[in-house]
Amino acid sequence: MDEVVQGYRRGAGWTSVGYGLHVRGTPSFEATLRAWQAVLPPGAVFTHLTAARLRGWWLPAGATPVQVAVAETDRHPQRRGLTVVRLAEPPALERLGGLPVATAAETVLAAARDLAVLDLVPLADSALHLGHCTRDELAEVARKRRRGAPRLRQVLPLLDSRSESPWESILRLLHHAADVEVEPQRRIEDDAGRFVARADLWVVGTRRLHEYDGEVHRDRDTHRADLARDRELVEHGWQRLGWTATEVLQGGPVLTSLDALLDRTWSSSRLARWRSWVAASSWRTNR
């Protein structure tokens, strides 16, 4: 059990996790939350991005305070680094490592209060991908008269449990903004039905595959494997295009390529739609 001390503590070997709240050594995230429990009412439930981080979901960029939900009648501390939401009825919870944590669906609903579309979709995708909740469970909490429910209802049609990374989710949303249908995790086979590759996104109705190329692809061995994979795809009549974070967030390069592929006229409204999503999100700082 982590040693927690309230009040002023002098001496080395202690870490402050909040005003007047200290833990011996360098605490893990879970230990930090257990320390906060010492000053929270018994019915407090960790929620929002705090619960999402505890579950290992894909989070938006930027640091966030510890976030908890309490009953309206519960007294609670007001301290820097802690955000408390008072609810008429505390959210359904489960225990993770002994910590009271809002259920996965309630966690997504809480996050929907504050997150933009481009931040919420990857987070909810990861919840679905990990099997922590179902689309039906999200639809159920989205019907509640709660803050965040309208945003959650907005993004429900955009979610896909097949996504395997936050940037894959973001790239998929760019295609949605461009009015282009894609299929995630497309299995590519040769004429004999043998496996060739699995691609992030297939542009439906074409022989084009779109994928996000992050820093991991700069590794020498990974780069060598990528080139071999690309050659094999070409030999079987497929074209793979990899996009960087900058190109995805800018949107223009991807949309121009799609217009040429689909032989359609450029529309500035598609790019404007995408850039409005980016501007409202935490990802705008990654350009």
N, C-alpha and C positions, 0 to 999 in steps of 0.2 A: 504494500500500500504506500502511495506517495505521501510524504510528510508535508502537510499544509499548515501554514501559520498565518493568522490574521493580525493586522496591526503592523507597526514599524518593526523591522528586523535588521539589525546591524550585523555585518560580517560577510565574508566571502562564502561561496557555495550555495547561495540562495538566488532564485530567479523570481522577479516580480511579474505576475501574470495579470495584475490589475491593482487599482489603488488599495493599499493595505492588505494585499493578498499575495503570499509568497509560497514557493515550492522549492524544496531542496534540490539542487542540481539543475540540469537542463531538462525540463519536462517535455514529454511527447504531447501531441495535440490532445490525446485522450486524457493525459494527466492534467493538462490545463483545464479541461472541462470538469474533471473531478474536483479541482481546486475551486472553480466557480460555484460548484454545488454547495460549498460551505456557506455561501452568503445568499443563496437562492431559497425561495419558499419550497416546501416539500413537493408541491404539485407542479413545479416548473418543468417544462419540456424543451429540450434543445431542438431547434427547427431551422428552416430557411437554409442559407448556405453553410451554416455550421453543421447541420445534420447531413447535408449533401457531401461536405468534405469528409465527414466521418465515414460515410458510405463509399467513398472513393469515386464519386462522380466527376464528370468533366465540368470544371468551374470557369466562370468568366475571369478575366484578368483583374488584378488588384486585390489588396488586402481588405478584409471585412471584419467587423467586430463579432464577438460571440453573440449569437441571437437565440433568444428563448421566448417561449409563450407561457403566460400565466393566466389564471382565472382573474376576472375583473375585481374580485373581492380580495385577492391576495396582495399583501404588501411586498414590495420588492426594492432592491437597492438601485440607486442611480449612480452608475460609475462609468468613467471613460473606458471604452473597450467592450462595453456591454450594451446591447440593444434588447429591450423588453417590449413585447407586444401583448396587450391585455385583450383576452377574448372572453365572450360570454360563456363559451364552452371550450375548455382546453382541447387541443387536437388529440385524436387517437394516437397512442404511442406503443412502442415496443422497447425492449431493453437490448442495447448493444454494448457489450463489455460492461454491463452493470449500469450504464447511463440511460436515463429516460430520453428517448429520441422519437420525434414524430414519425409516423409511418411514412413510407416512401411517397405515396400519393399526396399525403398532407404536406410533406416537405416540398414537393413540386408546386403545390398550390401556394404555399407561403412564399416561395421564391418568385412566383408569377406576380406578386404584388409590386415588385421593384425591378424585375429584369426586362430588358428589351427582347424583342423576338429573337434576335441573333445570339443572345446569351441564353435564353430559356430553352431553345430547341436542342442545342447540344447537351445541356444538362438533363433534359427529359429523355433524349435519345439514350443517354448512358444509363439512366434508370431502367428503361425498357430493355436495353441490350443486356444488362446484368441480371435481368429477371427479378428486380426488386419490386416491380409493380407491373400491372397490365394496363393496356389502353382503356379497358373497361373501367378499371379503378380510377384512372385519371378523369375519364368522362363523368364518373359519379361525383367526384369532389368538385369538378368544374360546374356542376349544376347547383352548387350551394350558393347562398346569398352571402358571399364573402369577398373581401378585397382579393384581387388576383384571379378570381373566377372568369371574368370577361377575357383577360389576356390568355388564360389557359385554354378557353374555348376557341380563341383565335388560332392558337398554334397546334391544337390537336390534329388537324388534317395534315400538318407539315411534319409530324413525327415519324420516325422509322427506326425500329429496333435493330435493323441490320447494320446500322452505322457502326464503324469500328474505331472512330477517332473524332474528336471535336472538329477538326478541319475538314474531315469528310462530310460531316453534317453541314458545315458552313458552305462548302462547295456545292452540296446538293441544293441548299437554299438559293444559291446564286442562280442555278438552273431553273428553279421554280420562279424566281423573279424575272427570268428571261423567257418564261412561258415555254420551257423545253422539258419534255418528259425524260426522266432518267430512271434506271433500275440499279439500285445499290448491290454491291457484291455479286456482280455478274460472273457466272462460271463460263469460261471459254473452253470449248472442246474442239478437237480436230474432226475431220470427216468420219473417222472411225469411232468417235465418241470418247476418245482419250482426253484426259485433263491437260490443258495447256497453261491456263493461268486463271486467277480470280482478280477481277478489276473493281476498283472503288465504285465507279459509275459508268454505266453503259448509256450512251445517248440513243434512246429507243428508236428503232427504224433505220439505224445507220451501222457502219462498221467502225465507229469511233468510241474510244474509251477515254474518260477523263479521270485523272487522279491528282491528289495533292502530294507534292514532293517537298517534304520537310528536311530539316538538317540531317536526319538519320541517313538520307540518301547520299550525303557527301562522304560517308565512310567508304574507304577504298573497296572493301569486300562487298559491301552493299551495292556500290556503284557498278561493280563488275557483274554482280548477279542481275541488277536492273537491266544492263545492256543486253545480257544473254536473253532475258525474258522479253525485252522489246524486239529483238531479232526474231524470236520464235513467233511472237504475235504477228509481225509483218509477214513472215513466211506463210501464215495461215489467213492472211487477208485482213488483219486488223491494224488499226492505227491507234497508238496510245499517245496521249498528250499529258504531260505532267505540268502542274501549275504551282507556283510559289505562293506564299502568304500575301506578298505584295500584289501580285497579279489578281489573286482572288478578291482581295479587299478593294482594289481599284475597280474591278469588274469589267472595264472596257476591253482589255485584251481577250478575255474569255467570251464576252458577248460578240465581239467582232468575228472571232473564230467560228462561233456557232452560227451567226448569220450567213457566213460564207458556206459553211457545211450544208445548211438547210436551204440555201439559195433564197433568202428572204431579205426584205428591206430593213435597214437599220432603223431602230426606234429609240429615240432619246428617253422616252418614258420608262422603258425597261431599266436603263441605267440609272435614272433618277430614283426609281423605286428601290433599287439595290443600294444606292448610296445613302438613301434615307435610313435604311435598316442599319447600315454600317455606322453612320453618324450617331445613331441612338444607342449603340452598343459599346461594351468595353473593348472590343476588338479594334476600334478606330485608332488606338494608340500603337498597334502592331504594324502599321504601314511604314 
